[in-house]
Amino acid sequence: MRQSKLFSKTSKTSESGAKSVNHDLLARAGFVDQLMAGVYSYLPLGQRVLDKVSNIVRQEMDEVGGQEISLPALHPKENWETTGRWDSMDVLFKIISQSKSEYALGPTHEEVIVPLAKKFIFSYRDLPASLYQIQVKFRDELRAKAGLLRGREFLMKDLYSFHASHQDLKDYYEKMKTAYLKIFSRCGLKAIITEASGGSFTKEYSHEFQVETPNGEDTIFYCPCSFAQNKEIAKHKAGDKCPDCGKKIQELKTIEVGNIFDLGTKFSNDFKLTFTDDKGKEDLVAIGCYGIGISRLMGAIVEVRHDKDGIIWPEEVAPFDYHLLSLTDKGEEVYDDLVKAGVSVLWDDREDVSAGEKMADSDLIGIPNRLVISKKTGDKIELKKRDEEDVKLISIKDVLSDK
């Protein structure tokens, strides 16, 4: 991609209302544009990151037996009345059509997936089943803030698993913990599995995946031995002895990047989703729900991985692998060679921009590897990794051999 043709521009000034690190950096670096509070347009760089994160999630969900589907975002009122959440969920967007019919814009999809499952699950032979989607969600947040971390419209992966027994659900639940940790690790984050209440979704237990950052909107009580509880449901506080190892519990500011819920049979009971077991007895299906906010995760990565100069993207989710800066007229030949070799590269070919501006923009955008061609490098190329200070001279062949 030639940067001169890129449909976005960097900015030295913050976007109006950008009070969070992720909103400020993503907007200034040309990844997103805020349409209104809690609603963003994703520009080409931002879309590439969303696609990278989505593909990581798809790979790990497929690995644990998930099958991808796509469900409607527009839901009939009747389904939400069946579960009792038409009136109880305060973030539910409600709309009225020209014919006076009432609908909800989906903040979550239990009210759609369970009636759908009822059309295909009849016997224990149909279980277990795991279905997921990556789709835009809508929540009527009273105060949409913190950039991509709390939006009114956002991209989310939600997976629902269906089981013949609660034990089978628990076993799958544990597999999902491992899958989630792998997803976040691939996205450059160290997540902490944290006990939490079921909230408005279920009376059963749940777990959150939290990442530590000074600007986090959540607070957890944590011990490195693996104990962690969300402050809202915590039975212990900072300074108490850890119930697992006896060391002092710490208080951390964090961002939630995912959550998983044991829904039990609540929604199965609402929609009468039953199955016949191997003895001919009818029973309710046990359900689990597993969510990751894709766009929220993008914001969390920026909150955790940045410095005073800009974003520091991890390799697997970066919009490009290399940022090529040409300070001479040799750039096009090198760019062509990289593209032909299948290297993912953004080439700063802008002619009316100074070397200093190009360097600053490269740091702001945060692509993992910067290549600089200048008169002082001669036949070599200057390579600097975004998260390192050292600079070294390499040949184009060295770059191609790493492909």
C-alpha positions as CSV (number, residue, x, y, z in Angstrom):
1,M,0.0,0.0,0.0
2,R,1.3,3.4,-1.0
3,Q,0.8,5.8,1.9
4,S,0.2,8.7,-0.5
5,K,-3.0,6.8,-1.7
6,L,-4.1,5.8,1.8
7,F,-7.6,6.9,2.7
8,S,-6.6,8.6,6.0
9,K,-4.1,11.1,7.3
10,T,-2.3,11.4,10.5
11,S,-2.9,14.4,12.8
12,K,-0.8,16.2,15.4
13,T,-3.9,17.4,17.3
14,S,-6.4,15.3,19.2
15,E,-9.9,14.7,18.0
16,S,-12.6,16.6,19.9
17,G,-13.7,14.6,22.9
18,A,-10.8,12.2,22.7
19,K,-10.2,11.7,26.5
20,S,-8.9,8.1,26.4
21,V,-5.5,7.0,25.1
22,N,-7.0,4.6,22.5
23,H,-9.4,7.1,21.1
24,D,-6.7,9.8,20.8
25,L,-4.0,7.6,19.2
26,L,-6.3,5.6,16.9
27,A,-7.9,8.8,15.6
28,R,-4.6,10.7,15.2
29,A,-2.9,7.8,13.5
30,G,-5.8,7.4,11.0
31,F,-7.3,4.1,12.2
32,V,-10.8,5.4,13.2
33,D,-13.0,8.4,13.0
34,Q,-15.7,9.2,15.5
35,L,-19.2,9.8,14.0
36,M,-20.8,10.5,17.4
37,A,-20.3,9.4,21.0
38,G,-19.8,5.6,21.1
39,V,-19.9,5.2,17.3
40,Y,-16.9,5.0,15.0
41,S,-16.0,4.6,11.4
42,Y,-13.1,2.2,10.8
43,L,-10.7,3.5,8.1
44,P,-8.5,1.2,6.0
45,L,-5.8,0.8,8.7
46,G,-8.3,0.2,11.4
47,Q,-10.2,-2.3,9.2
48,R,-7.0,-4.3,8.6
49,V,-6.5,-4.6,12.4
50,L,-10.1,-5.6,13.0
51,D,-9.8,-8.3,10.3
52,K,-6.5,-9.6,11.9
53,V,-8.1,-9.8,15.3
54,S,-11.2,-11.4,13.9
55,N,-9.2,-14.1,12.1
56,I,-7.3,-14.9,15.2
57,V,-10.6,-15.4,17.0
58,R,-12.0,-17.5,14.2
59,Q,-9.0,-19.8,14.2
60,E,-9.2,-20.4,18.0
61,M,-13.0,-20.8,18.0
62,D,-12.8,-23.3,15.1
63,E,-10.1,-25.2,17.1
64,V,-12.6,-25.8,19.9
65,G,-15.3,-27.0,17.6
66,G,-17.2,-23.7,16.9
67,Q,-19.2,-23.3,13.7
68,E,-19.5,-19.8,12.3
69,I,-23.0,-18.4,11.6
70,S,-24.6,-15.0,11.1
71,L,-27.6,-14.0,13.1
72,P,-30.0,-11.0,12.6
73,A,-29.2,-7.8,14.4
74,L,-32.9,-6.8,14.4
75,H,-34.9,-8.9,16.9
76,P,-38.7,-9.2,17.5
77,K,-40.0,-7.8,20.8
78,E,-41.7,-11.1,21.5
79,N,-38.5,-13.0,22.0
80,W,-37.2,-10.5,24.5
81,E,-40.5,-10.6,26.4
82,T,-40.2,-14.3,26.6
83,T,-37.0,-14.0,28.5
84,G,-38.2,-11.0,30.6
85,R,-35.4,-8.8,29.4
86,W,-37.5,-6.4,27.2
87,D,-38.1,-4.4,30.4
88,S,-35.2,-5.5,32.6
89,M,-32.2,-4.7,30.3
90,D,-31.4,-1.0,30.5
91,V,-29.0,-0.9,27.5
92,L,-31.5,-2.4,25.1
93,F,-32.1,-0.2,22.0
94,K,-35.8,-0.3,21.1
95,I,-37.3,0.8,17.8
96,I,-40.8,1.1,16.4
97,S,-41.5,0.4,12.7
98,Q,-43.9,2.3,10.4
99,S,-46.4,-0.5,11.1
100,K,-46.1,0.1,14.8
101,S,-44.3,-3.2,15.4
102,E,-41.6,-3.1,18.1
103,Y,-38.1,-4.5,17.7
104,A,-34.7,-4.5,19.5
105,L,-31.3,-4.0,18.1
106,G,-29.2,-6.9,19.4
107,P,-26.9,-6.3,22.3
108,T,-26.5,-10.0,22.7
109,H,-28.1,-13.0,20.9
110,E,-29.6,-15.5,23.4
111,E,-33.1,-14.4,22.3
112,V,-32.2,-15.4,18.7
113,I,-29.8,-18.4,19.0
114,V,-31.9,-20.4,21.4
115,P,-35.1,-20.4,19.3
116,L,-32.9,-21.3,16.3
117,A,-31.3,-24.2,18.2
118,K,-34.7,-25.4,19.0
119,K,-35.3,-26.1,15.3
120,F,-32.2,-28.4,15.1
121,I,-31.6,-29.9,18.6
122,F,-33.9,-32.8,19.5
123,S,-31.8,-35.7,20.8
124,Y,-28.6,-36.2,22.8
125,R,-27.1,-37.2,19.4
126,D,-27.4,-33.5,18.4
127,L,-25.3,-32.4,21.4
128,P,-22.9,-30.8,22.1
129,A,-23.1,-28.0,19.6
130,S,-21.1,-24.7,19.4
131,L,-22.1,-21.8,17.2
132,Y,-20.5,-18.4,17.0
133,Q,-20.7,-15.2,15.0
134,I,-18.7,-12.0,14.6
135,Q,-21.2,-9.2,14.3
136,V,-22.1,-5.6,15.1
137,K,-23.9,-5.2,18.5
138,F,-25.8,-2.2,19.9
139,R,-26.1,-1.1,23.5
140,D,-27.7,2.1,24.7
141,E,-24.9,3.1,27.0
142,L,-25.8,6.1,29.2
143,R,-22.3,7.5,28.9
144,A,-20.4,6.1,26.0
145,K,-16.8,6.9,26.8
146,A,-13.2,5.5,26.8
147,G,-13.0,5.3,23.0
148,L,-13.5,1.8,21.7
149,L,-13.8,0.4,25.2
150,R,-17.4,1.4,25.7
151,G,-19.4,2.0,22.5
152,R,-23.0,2.1,21.5
153,E,-22.2,0.2,18.3
154,F,-19.3,-2.3,18.3
155,L,-18.0,-5.5,16.7
156,M,-18.3,-8.6,18.9
157,K,-17.7,-12.3,18.7
158,D,-20.2,-14.3,20.7
159,L,-20.3,-18.1,20.9
160,Y,-23.0,-20.2,22.4
161,S,-22.5,-23.9,23.4
162,F,-25.3,-26.4,24.0
163,H,-24.8,-29.5,26.2
164,A,-26.7,-32.6,27.4
165,S,-25.4,-32.1,30.9
166,H,-24.0,-29.4,33.2
167,Q,-20.8,-31.4,33.6
168,D,-20.3,-31.4,29.8
169,L,-20.9,-27.6,29.9
170,K,-18.3,-27.2,32.6
171,D,-15.7,-29.2,30.7
172,Y,-16.2,-27.1,27.6
173,Y,-16.2,-23.9,29.7
174,E,-12.7,-24.8,30.9
175,K,-11.6,-25.4,27.3
176,M,-12.8,-21.9,26.4
177,K,-10.7,-20.4,29.2
178,T,-7.6,-21.9,27.5
179,A,-8.7,-20.7,24.1
180,Y,-9.4,-17.2,25.3
181,L,-5.9,-16.9,26.9
182,K,-4.4,-18.0,23.6
183,I,-6.4,-15.4,21.7
184,F,-5.3,-12.6,24.0
185,S,-1.7,-13.8,24.0
186,R,-1.6,-13.7,20.2
187,C,-3.0,-10.2,20.4
188,G,0.0,-9.2,22.6
189,L,-1.9,-9.1,25.9
190,K,-1.5,-11.0,29.1
191,A,-5.0,-11.6,30.4
192,I,-6.0,-12.5,34.0
193,I,-9.0,-14.8,34.5
194,T,-11.2,-13.1,37.0
195,E,-14.2,-14.3,38.9
196,A,-17.3,-12.2,38.4
197,S,-21.1,-12.3,38.9
198,G,-23.4,-13.2,36.1
199,G,-24.7,-9.6,35.9
200,S,-27.8,-9.0,33.8
201,F,-27.2,-12.1,31.7
202,T,-27.5,-14.9,34.2
203,K,-27.7,-15.7,37.9
204,E,-25.0,-18.3,37.4
205,Y,-21.3,-17.5,37.7
206,S,-19.1,-16.0,35.0
207,H,-15.5,-15.2,34.4
208,E,-13.9,-12.0,32.9
209,F,-10.6,-11.7,31.1
210,Q,-8.8,-8.6,32.4
211,V,-5.6,-6.9,31.3
212,E,-3.7,-4.6,33.6
213,T,-3.3,-0.9,32.6
214,P,-3.1,2.3,34.7
215,N,-6.0,3.8,32.8
216,G,-8.3,0.7,33.2
217,E,-12.0,1.3,33.9
218,D,-12.3,-1.9,36.1
219,T,-10.7,-2.8,39.4
220,I,-9.8,-6.3,40.4
221,F,-8.3,-7.9,43.5
222,Y,-5.5,-10.1,42.4
223,C,-2.8,-12.5,43.5
224,P,-0.2,-13.9,41.0
225,C,-1.0,-17.4,42.3
226,S,-4.1,-17.2,40.0
227,F,-6.6,-15.7,42.5
228,A,-8.6,-12.8,41.0
229,Q,-12.0,-11.3,41.7
230,N,-13.8,-8.3,40.2
231,K,-14.2,-5.6,42.9
232,E,-18.0,-5.5,42.4
233,I,-18.4,-9.1,43.8
234,A,-15.1,-9.5,45.8
235,K,-15.1,-11.2,49.2
236,H,-11.5,-10.0,49.8
237,K,-9.8,-6.7,49.4
238,A,-6.3,-5.3,48.8
239,G,-4.0,-6.3,51.7
240,D,-5.9,-9.3,52.7
241,K,-4.3,-12.7,52.7
242,C,-4.9,-14.6,49.5
243,P,-7.3,-17.6,50.2
244,D,-5.2,-19.7,47.9
245,C,-1.6,-19.0,48.9
246,G,-1.6,-16.7,51.9
247,K,0.3,-13.8,50.2
248,K,-1.1,-10.3,50.2
249,I,-3.8,-9.5,47.6
250,Q,-3.1,-6.6,45.2
251,E,-5.5,-4.1,43.7
252,L,-5.1,-3.6,39.9
253,K,-6.7,-1.2,37.4
254,T,-7.7,-3.3,34.4
255,I,-9.7,-3.5,31.1
256,E,-12.1,-6.3,30.5
257,V,-11.3,-7.9,27.1
258,G,-13.7,-10.9,27.2
259,N,-16.1,-12.8,29.3
260,I,-17.7,-16.2,29.6
261,F,-21.0,-17.2,31.2
262,D,-22.5,-20.4,32.5
263,L,-26.1,-19.7,31.5
264,G,-27.3,-23.0,32.9
265,T,-30.9,-23.8,31.7
266,K,-32.4,-20.3,32.1
267,F,-32.8,-19.6,28.4
268,S,-33.6,-23.2,27.6
269,N,-36.4,-23.1,30.1
270,D,-37.7,-19.8,28.6
271,F,-37.9,-21.2,25.1
272,K,-38.5,-24.8,26.1
273,L,-35.3,-26.0,24.4
274,T,-35.3,-29.7,25.4
275,F,-33.7,-32.9,24.2
276,T,-34.3,-36.6,24.6
277,D,-31.5,-38.5,26.4
278,D,-30.3,-42.0,25.6
279,K,-32.9,-43.4,28.0
280,G,-35.8,-41.6,26.3
281,K,-36.1,-39.0,29.1
282,E,-36.7,-35.3,28.1
283,D,-34.5,-32.7,29.7
284,L,-33.5,-29.1,29.3
285,V,-30.3,-28.2,27.3
286,A,-27.5,-26.5,29.3
287,I,-26.0,-23.5,27.6
288,G,-22.8,-21.5,27.8
289,C,-22.1,-18.0,26.4
290,Y,-18.6,-16.7,25.4
291,G,-18.0,-13.1,24.3
292,I,-15.1,-11.1,23.0
293,G,-15.5,-7.5,21.9
294,I,-13.4,-7.4,18.7
295,S,-13.4,-3.6,18.5
296,R,-13.0,-3.3,22.2
297,L,-10.0,-5.6,22.1
298,M,-8.5,-3.3,19.4
299,G,-8.8,-0.4,21.8
300,A,-7.5,-2.4,24.8
301,I,-4.3,-3.3,22.8
302,V,-3.6,0.4,22.2
303,E,-4.3,1.3,25.9
304,V,-1.7,-1.3,26.9
305,R,0.8,-1.1,24.1
306,H,1.8,2.5,23.4
307,D,4.5,5.0,24.4
308,K,4.8,8.8,24.2
309,D,5.2,8.6,20.4
310,G,2.3,6.4,19.5
311,I,1.0,2.9,19.1
312,I,3.1,-0.3,19.4
313,W,1.1,-3.0,17.5
314,P,2.0,-6.7,18.2
315,E,3.0,-8.6,15.1
316,E,-0.1,-10.7,14.6
317,V,-2.6,-7.8,14.6
318,A,-0.6,-5.0,13.0
319,P,-2.1,-3.5,9.8
320,F,1.2,-4.2,8.0
321,D,4.4,-6.1,8.9
322,Y,6.7,-3.3,7.6
323,H,6.6,0.4,7.2
324,L,8.9,1.5,4.4
325,L,10.2,5.0,4.5
326,S,12.1,6.2,1.4
327,L,14.2,9.3,1.9
328,T,15.7,8.9,-1.6
329,D,14.4,7.9,-5.0
330,K,15.2,4.2,-4.5
331,G,12.1,3.4,-2.7
332,E,9.9,2.2,-5.5
333,E,12.2,-0.6,-6.5
334,V,12.5,-1.9,-3.0
335,Y,8.7,-1.6,-2.5
336,D,8.0,-3.6,-5.7
337,D,10.4,-6.3,-4.6
338,L,8.7,-6.6,-1.2
339,V,5.2,-6.7,-2.7
340,K,6.3,-9.3,-5.3
341,A,7.6,-11.5,-2.5
342,G,4.3,-11.2,-0.6
343,V,5.6,-9.0,2.2
344,S,2.9,-6.9,3.8
345,V,4.2,-3.3,3.6
346,L,3.0,0.3,3.9
347,W,5.3,2.5,1.8
348,D,5.6,6.1,2.8
349,D,6.1,7.5,-0.7
350,R,4.8,11.0,0.1
351,E,7.1,13.6,-1.6
352,D,6.0,16.7,0.2
353,V,6.7,15.4,3.7
354,S,10.0,15.8,5.6
355,A,12.1,12.9,6.9
356,G,11.2,14.0,10.5
357,E,7.5,13.9,9.8
358,K,7.8,10.5,8.2
359,M,9.6,9.2,11.3
360,A,7.1,10.7,13.6
361,D,4.1,9.3,11.6
362,S,5.7,5.9,11.6
363,D,6.0,5.9,15.4
364,L,2.4,7.1,15.7
365,I,1.0,4.4,13.4
366,G,3.0,1.8,15.2
367,I,3.8,-0.9,12.6
368,P,6.2,-3.4,14.2
369,N,9.1,-3.0,11.7
370,R,10.4,0.2,10.1
371,L,12.6,0.2,7.1
372,V,14.4,3.4,6.0
373,I,16.1,4.0,2.7
374,S,18.4,7.0,2.7
375,K,21.6,8.2,1.2
376,K,23.6,7.3,4.4
377,T,22.4,3.7,4.2
378,G,23.9,3.1,0.7
379,D,22.9,-0.3,-0.6
380,K,21.6,-1.3,2.8
381,I,18.3,-0.7,4.5
382,E,17.9,0.6,8.1
383,L,15.7,-1.7,10.2
384,K,14.2,-0.6,13.5
385,K,11.6,-2.5,15.5
386,R,8.9,-0.3,17.0
387,D,9.4,-1.7,20.5
388,E,13.2,-1.5,20.4
389,E,15.8,1.3,20.4
390,D,18.5,-0.5,18.4
391,V,18.8,0.2,14.7
392,K,20.7,-2.1,12.3
393,L,21.6,-2.1,8.6
394,I,20.3,-5.1,6.6
395,S,20.0,-6.0,2.9
396,I,16.7,-6.3,1.0
397,K,17.5,-10.1,0.8
398,D,17.5,-10.2,4.7
399,V,13.9,-8.8,4.6
400,L,12.8,-11.3,2.0
401,S,14.4,-14.2,3.7
402,D,12.3,-13.5,6.8
403,K,9.1,-13.8,4.8
